Amino acid sequence: MVSYPAKPSSMTLQIILPWLVTSKLLQCQQLRSHESISEISSVVDENLGKRPLDGQMDTRIYRVFASTWNVGGITPSDGLDLEDWLDTKANTYDIYVLGFQEIVPLNARNVLGPRNSCIPTKWNSLIKEALNKKEREEGVRLNKEATNSSAMEGSMQGEGFRCIRSKQMVGIFTSVWVRSNLRPFIHHLDVSCIGSGIMGCLGNKGSVSIRFVLHETSFCFVCCHLASGGKEGDLQLRNLDVADILARTWFPGRATQDLPEKILGHDQVVLLGDLNYRISLEEAETRPLVKAKNWAVLLEKDQLLFEFSRGRHFAGWQEGLITFSPTYKYHPNSDQYYWCFDRARGEKKRAPAWCDRILWRGRGLKQVQYETCDYRISDHRPVRAVFHAECDVLEGMQK
């Protein structure tokens, strides 16, 4: 039996927390003395993700669906329908990249104890049900029309989606699904986890990155949960978390091929998650602007967009135009923001913010959709994006 630490007293927290923050800042200062985020972002060999090829190259375009969702530690119900979130009724995609945060509550038991694999398994089961529902219904129809079972089996060959990799680190969970007929063309599938939470290493915050090569093009998908909070200094901690993740994430190389070992070495990169960037306005100023849906003024004070504009961080990264409501903090099972309800005594104020974001970089990657989705089980709304991804393909290998 595993014993877990008792909940620390308020006096203990007063002693420990300043030390933890100082420790985190010292660690990040060492990282910054080596290279800043902008320096990390700029040192990218344009040919790093490409392997020398003797044959002729062709190009194929695949549709990639990427989404991030902080589910607030809520275990999904058995009947939770994910079709609307995954947009399976209206559209079809080739690759789904799904990043979760707080898939389990971020308490001491989950941070320090053994991994709870039941909840990720349940999410994957619901995802599989939603992604393959259309194919199953089509199979039933064909089965009724077919004169023999072999006719139906032939018609269903290569259809459906399968999970090629999923990985959990405490509350961060990343799951990648592809069309079954694409699986033979995916290789060098690897995962890397970076904890950047308590003491700069625990997995209550950090990233889970999954990379693979499709045909001859390398992809890397980074699911993050960055430092939270709206106090002075929290913005710097988020920036340093990103630098830490970019610097420490590593994938195994191969002696036979020049494969990228770092995130930014891949041809196409998508970074998604609860990045926790807030709006640099007082709560009293934010509320009327949110009520008026004056996104333009609020976005002028968005911390992440401010970091983009300064050019010091996130060099080379892009984000689509934000036209949706702030994704945090909602009252669960409601369309109302948290401040619309009476708070319990002692609870922190939580002004709305666009905490949940999707960024990308790389040649041949084009974002064609960026929006939120109306699922109310959490205090966050899921955010999703659709990309058209160009892949280099050797002639004769397309089928």
C-alpha positions as CSV (number, residue, x, y, z in Angstrom):
1,M,0.0,0.0,0.0
2,V,1.3,3.4,-0.9
3,S,1.1,6.1,1.7
4,Y,0.5,9.7,0.7
5,P,1.6,12.9,2.4
6,A,-0.9,14.6,4.6
7,K,-2.3,17.9,3.4
8,P,0.2,20.6,4.4
9,S,-0.9,23.2,6.9
10,S,-1.2,26.9,5.9
11,M,1.9,27.6,8.0
12,T,3.9,24.9,6.1
13,L,2.8,26.3,2.8
14,Q,3.9,29.8,3.8
15,I,7.3,28.4,4.4
16,I,7.6,26.0,1.5
17,L,6.0,28.0,-1.4
18,P,8.5,30.9,-1.4
19,W,11.3,28.4,-1.5
20,L,9.6,26.5,-4.4
21,V,9.1,29.7,-6.4
22,T,12.8,30.8,-5.8
23,S,14.0,27.3,-6.8
24,K,12.0,27.4,-10.0
25,L,13.3,30.9,-10.8
26,L,16.9,29.9,-10.2
27,Q,16.5,26.8,-12.4
28,C,14.9,28.9,-15.2
29,Q,17.6,31.6,-14.8
30,Q,20.2,29.0,-15.5
31,L,18.3,28.0,-18.6
32,R,18.0,31.6,-19.7
33,S,21.8,32.1,-19.2
34,H,22.3,29.4,-21.7
35,E,19.7,30.5,-24.3
36,S,16.5,32.5,-24.3
37,I,13.2,31.3,-25.9
38,S,13.9,33.4,-29.0
39,E,17.4,32.0,-29.3
40,I,16.0,28.5,-29.0
41,S,13.4,29.2,-31.6
42,S,15.8,30.8,-34.1
43,V,18.4,28.0,-34.1
44,V,16.5,25.7,-36.4
45,D,18.2,23.9,-39.3
46,E,15.6,24.0,-42.1
47,N,16.8,20.6,-43.4
48,L,16.9,18.9,-40.0
49,G,13.6,17.0,-40.4
50,K,14.3,16.0,-44.0
51,R,16.3,13.0,-44.9
52,P,18.3,12.8,-48.1
53,L,16.3,10.9,-50.7
54,D,17.4,9.4,-54.0
55,G,13.9,9.1,-55.5
56,Q,11.5,11.7,-56.9
57,M,9.2,13.4,-54.4
58,D,5.5,14.1,-54.6
59,T,3.3,16.0,-52.1
60,R,0.1,14.9,-50.4
61,I,-2.1,17.1,-48.2
62,Y,-3.6,15.6,-45.0
63,R,-6.3,17.1,-42.8
64,V,-5.2,17.3,-39.2
65,F,-7.6,18.0,-36.3
66,A,-6.0,19.2,-33.1
67,S,-7.8,20.1,-29.9
68,T,-6.9,21.0,-26.3
69,W,-9.2,20.6,-23.3
70,N,-8.7,21.2,-19.6
71,V,-11.4,18.9,-18.2
72,G,-10.9,20.0,-14.6
73,G,-10.4,16.6,-13.1
74,I,-13.9,15.5,-14.1
75,T,-14.2,11.8,-14.9
76,P,-16.3,11.5,-18.1
77,S,-19.7,9.8,-17.9
78,D,-20.3,6.6,-19.8
79,G,-22.6,8.2,-22.2
80,L,-20.6,11.3,-23.0
81,D,-21.0,12.0,-26.7
82,L,-17.8,13.4,-28.3
83,E,-19.1,13.6,-31.8
84,D,-19.6,17.4,-31.7
85,W,-16.2,18.0,-30.2
86,L,-14.5,15.8,-32.8
87,D,-16.7,17.2,-35.6
88,T,-17.3,13.7,-37.0
89,K,-20.8,14.4,-38.3
90,A,-19.9,17.2,-40.6
91,N,-16.3,16.6,-41.6
92,T,-13.7,13.9,-42.0
93,Y,-10.0,14.2,-41.0
94,D,-7.0,12.1,-41.4
95,I,-5.2,12.7,-38.1
96,Y,-6.6,13.6,-34.7
97,V,-4.3,15.0,-32.0
98,L,-6.1,15.4,-28.7
99,G,-4.5,17.0,-25.7
100,F,-6.0,17.0,-22.2
101,Q,-5.1,18.8,-19.0
102,E,-6.2,17.9,-15.5
103,I,-7.5,14.6,-16.7
104,V,-7.2,13.7,-12.9
105,P,-7.4,16.2,-10.0
106,L,-4.0,17.7,-9.3
107,N,-3.8,16.6,-5.6
108,A,-0.9,15.1,-3.8
109,R,-2.2,11.6,-4.3
110,N,-2.2,11.9,-8.1
111,V,1.0,14.0,-8.3
112,L,3.2,11.8,-6.1
113,G,1.4,8.5,-6.3
114,P,1.0,5.8,-9.0
115,R,-0.5,6.7,-12.3
116,N,-4.3,6.2,-12.6
117,S,-4.7,4.5,-16.0
118,C,-8.5,3.9,-15.7
119,I,-9.5,7.5,-16.6
120,P,-7.3,7.8,-19.8
121,T,-8.5,4.4,-20.9
122,K,-12.1,5.7,-20.5
123,W,-11.4,8.8,-22.5
124,N,-9.8,6.7,-25.3
125,S,-12.8,4.4,-25.3
126,L,-15.1,7.4,-25.8
127,I,-12.9,8.8,-28.5
128,K,-12.8,5.5,-30.4
129,E,-16.6,5.3,-30.2
130,A,-17.0,8.7,-31.7
131,L,-14.4,8.4,-34.4
132,N,-15.5,5.1,-35.6
133,K,-19.3,5.5,-35.3
134,K,-19.8,6.6,-38.9
135,E,-17.8,3.6,-40.2
136,R,-19.7,1.2,-38.0
137,E,-23.0,2.5,-39.2
138,E,-21.9,2.3,-42.8
139,G,-20.7,-1.3,-42.1
140,V,-24.2,-2.2,-40.8
141,R,-25.8,-0.7,-43.9
142,L,-23.4,-2.6,-46.2
143,N,-23.9,-5.8,-44.3
144,K,-27.7,-5.6,-44.9
145,E,-27.1,-5.0,-48.6
146,A,-24.2,-7.4,-49.1
147,T,-25.0,-10.9,-50.5
148,N,-22.2,-12.4,-48.4
149,S,-19.9,-11.5,-45.6
150,S,-16.8,-11.2,-47.8
151,A,-18.3,-8.4,-49.8
152,M,-18.8,-6.4,-46.6
153,E,-15.3,-7.1,-45.3
154,G,-13.9,-5.9,-48.6
155,S,-15.8,-2.7,-48.5
156,M,-14.6,-2.0,-44.9
157,Q,-10.9,-2.7,-45.5
158,G,-8.7,0.1,-44.4
159,E,-11.5,2.2,-42.9
160,G,-11.8,3.5,-39.3
161,F,-9.4,5.1,-36.9
162,R,-6.8,3.7,-34.5
163,C,-4.8,5.1,-31.7
164,I,-1.2,5.1,-32.6
165,R,0.1,6.5,-29.3
166,S,-1.3,7.9,-26.0
167,K,0.6,9.0,-23.0
168,Q,-0.3,10.3,-19.5
169,M,1.8,12.4,-17.2
170,V,-0.2,13.1,-14.0
171,G,-3.0,15.3,-15.4
172,I,-1.6,15.8,-18.9
173,F,-2.8,13.3,-21.5
174,T,-2.1,13.2,-25.2
175,S,-3.8,10.8,-27.6
176,V,-3.1,10.6,-31.4
177,W,-5.4,8.8,-33.8
178,V,-5.0,8.2,-37.5
179,R,-6.9,6.5,-40.3
180,S,-6.1,2.9,-40.4
181,N,-4.9,3.0,-44.0
182,L,-2.3,5.7,-43.0
183,R,-0.7,3.6,-40.2
184,P,1.7,1.7,-42.6
185,F,3.3,5.1,-43.6
186,I,3.9,6.3,-40.0
187,H,7.3,5.5,-38.5
188,H,9.7,6.6,-35.8
189,L,6.9,7.2,-33.3
190,D,8.3,8.5,-30.0
191,V,7.1,10.3,-26.9
192,S,8.8,12.7,-24.4
193,C,7.5,14.0,-21.1
194,I,8.8,17.0,-19.2
195,G,7.7,17.9,-15.7
196,S,8.0,21.5,-14.8
197,G,5.7,21.8,-11.8
198,I,6.6,21.8,-8.2
199,M,10.3,22.1,-7.6
200,G,10.6,22.5,-11.4
201,C,10.3,18.8,-12.1
202,L,7.0,17.3,-10.9
203,G,4.3,16.5,-13.5
204,N,1.5,18.6,-12.2
205,K,2.7,21.0,-14.9
206,G,4.8,20.4,-18.0
207,S,4.3,18.7,-21.4
208,V,3.7,15.5,-23.1
209,S,5.1,15.5,-26.7
210,I,4.5,12.9,-29.4
211,R,6.4,12.8,-32.6
212,F,6.3,10.7,-35.8
213,V,7.3,10.7,-39.4
214,L,4.5,10.4,-42.0
215,H,5.9,9.4,-45.3
216,E,9.0,11.7,-45.4
217,T,7.7,14.6,-43.2
218,S,8.3,14.8,-39.5
219,F,5.6,16.0,-37.1
220,C,5.7,16.9,-33.4
221,F,2.7,17.6,-31.2
222,V,3.3,19.2,-27.8
223,C,0.6,19.2,-25.2
224,C,1.3,21.7,-22.4
225,H,0.0,22.8,-19.0
226,L,2.0,25.9,-18.0
227,A,2.3,27.8,-14.7
228,S,-1.0,29.2,-13.5
229,G,-2.0,32.4,-11.8
230,G,-2.5,36.1,-12.5
231,K,-0.1,37.6,-10.0
232,E,3.0,39.6,-10.8
233,G,5.7,37.2,-11.9
234,D,3.4,34.4,-13.1
235,L,3.7,35.6,-16.7
236,Q,7.5,35.2,-16.5
237,L,7.1,31.7,-15.1
238,R,4.9,30.7,-18.0
239,N,7.5,32.0,-20.5
240,L,10.2,30.1,-18.7
241,D,8.1,26.9,-18.7
242,V,8.0,27.1,-22.5
243,A,11.7,27.7,-22.7
244,D,12.2,24.7,-20.3
245,I,10.0,22.4,-22.4
246,L,11.7,23.4,-25.7
247,A,15.2,22.9,-24.2
248,R,14.6,19.7,-22.3
249,T,12.3,17.7,-24.6
250,W,14.4,15.1,-26.4
251,F,13.6,12.2,-28.8
252,P,15.9,9.4,-29.6
253,G,17.9,9.7,-32.8
254,R,18.6,7.0,-35.3
255,A,22.0,6.0,-36.6
256,T,20.5,5.2,-40.0
257,Q,18.6,8.5,-40.5
258,D,19.0,12.1,-39.6
259,L,16.0,12.4,-37.4
260,P,15.3,15.5,-35.3
261,E,15.9,15.0,-31.6
262,K,14.4,18.4,-30.4
263,I,10.9,19.8,-30.9
264,L,11.9,22.6,-33.2
265,G,13.9,20.3,-35.5
266,H,10.7,18.8,-36.9
267,D,9.2,19.9,-40.2
268,Q,5.8,20.7,-38.6
269,V,5.1,21.4,-35.0
270,V,1.8,22.1,-33.1
271,L,1.9,23.3,-29.5
272,L,-1.5,23.2,-27.7
273,G,-2.7,23.2,-24.2
274,D,-3.8,25.2,-21.1
275,L,-1.0,27.8,-21.6
276,N,-2.6,29.9,-18.8
277,Y,-1.8,33.3,-20.3
278,R,-4.2,35.8,-18.8
279,I,-5.5,39.3,-19.7
280,S,-3.5,42.1,-18.2
281,L,-6.4,44.1,-16.8
282,E,-8.0,44.4,-13.4
283,E,-11.0,42.1,-12.9
284,A,-13.3,45.1,-12.6
285,E,-12.1,46.3,-16.1
286,T,-12.4,42.9,-17.6
287,R,-15.9,42.1,-16.6
288,P,-17.8,44.8,-18.6
289,L,-15.7,44.1,-21.7
290,V,-16.5,40.4,-21.5
291,K,-20.2,41.2,-21.1
292,A,-20.1,43.5,-24.2
293,K,-18.1,40.8,-26.1
294,N,-15.5,43.4,-26.9
295,W,-12.8,40.9,-27.8
296,A,-10.7,43.4,-29.7
297,V,-10.0,45.5,-26.6
298,L,-9.4,42.5,-24.4
299,L,-7.1,40.9,-26.9
300,E,-4.9,44.0,-26.9
301,K,-4.2,43.1,-23.3
302,D,-3.8,39.4,-23.9
303,Q,-0.5,38.3,-22.4
304,L,0.4,35.7,-25.0
305,L,-0.3,38.1,-27.9
306,F,1.8,40.7,-26.1
307,E,4.7,38.2,-26.0
308,F,4.3,37.6,-29.7
309,S,4.4,41.4,-30.4
310,R,7.5,41.9,-28.4
311,G,9.4,39.4,-30.5
312,R,11.3,38.1,-27.5
313,H,9.5,34.9,-27.1
314,F,7.7,32.5,-29.5
315,A,9.8,33.5,-32.5
316,G,8.6,31.6,-35.6
317,W,5.3,30.5,-34.0
318,Q,1.9,31.4,-35.3
319,E,-1.6,31.5,-33.9
320,G,-4.9,31.9,-35.8
321,L,-7.2,34.8,-35.3
322,I,-9.2,34.6,-32.0
323,T,-12.9,35.2,-32.7
324,F,-14.3,33.2,-29.8
325,S,-15.1,34.0,-26.1
326,P,-12.5,33.6,-23.4
327,T,-12.2,29.9,-22.6
328,Y,-11.8,30.2,-18.8
329,K,-13.2,30.4,-16.1
330,Y,-16.7,29.0,-16.5
331,H,-19.0,27.7,-13.8
332,P,-19.2,24.0,-14.6
333,N,-22.3,22.9,-16.4
334,S,-23.1,26.5,-17.2
335,D,-22.6,29.2,-19.8
336,Q,-21.9,31.7,-17.1
337,Y,-18.4,32.8,-16.1
338,Y,-17.2,32.2,-12.6
339,W,-17.6,35.7,-11.5
340,C,-21.4,35.7,-12.3
341,F,-21.9,33.5,-9.2
342,D,-21.4,34.2,-5.5
343,R,-18.0,33.0,-4.5
344,A,-17.3,31.0,-1.4
345,R,-15.5,32.9,1.3
346,G,-11.8,32.9,0.7
347,E,-12.0,31.8,-2.9
348,K,-9.7,33.5,-5.4
349,K,-11.1,35.9,-8.0
350,R,-10.9,34.4,-11.5
351,A,-11.3,36.9,-14.4
352,P,-12.1,35.4,-17.8
353,A,-9.1,34.7,-20.1
354,W,-8.0,32.8,-23.2
355,C,-6.0,30.2,-21.3
356,D,-6.5,27.4,-23.9
357,R,-4.5,28.0,-27.1
358,I,-3.1,26.2,-30.2
359,L,0.1,27.5,-31.8
360,W,2.0,26.1,-34.8
361,R,5.1,26.4,-36.9
362,G,6.7,24.8,-40.0
363,R,6.6,24.8,-43.7
364,G,3.6,23.2,-45.4
365,L,1.4,23.6,-42.4
366,K,-1.7,25.8,-42.8
367,Q,-4.4,26.5,-40.2
368,V,-7.9,26.7,-41.8
369,Q,-10.0,26.7,-38.6
370,Y,-9.7,27.9,-35.0
371,E,-12.6,27.9,-32.6
372,T,-14.0,26.8,-29.3
373,C,-16.5,24.0,-28.7
374,D,-19.6,24.1,-26.4
375,Y,-18.9,21.4,-23.8
376,R,-19.7,22.5,-20.3
377,I,-18.5,19.7,-18.0
378,S,-15.4,21.7,-17.0
379,D,-14.5,25.3,-16.1
380,H,-12.6,25.5,-19.4
381,R,-14.0,25.2,-22.9
382,P,-12.2,23.0,-25.4
383,V,-10.4,24.7,-28.3
384,R,-9.9,23.0,-31.6
385,A,-8.1,23.8,-34.9
386,V,-7.9,22.2,-38.3
387,F,-4.7,22.2,-40.4
388,H,-3.9,21.3,-43.9
389,A,-0.5,19.5,-43.7
390,E,1.7,19.0,-46.8
391,C,3.7,15.7,-46.7
392,D,6.6,14.7,-48.9
393,V,6.0,11.3,-50.4
394,L,8.3,9.2,-52.5
395,E,6.8,8.5,-55.9
396,G,5.3,5.0,-55.9
397,M,4.6,5.1,-52.2
398,Q,1.4,6.9,-52.2
399,K,-0.8,3.9,-52.0
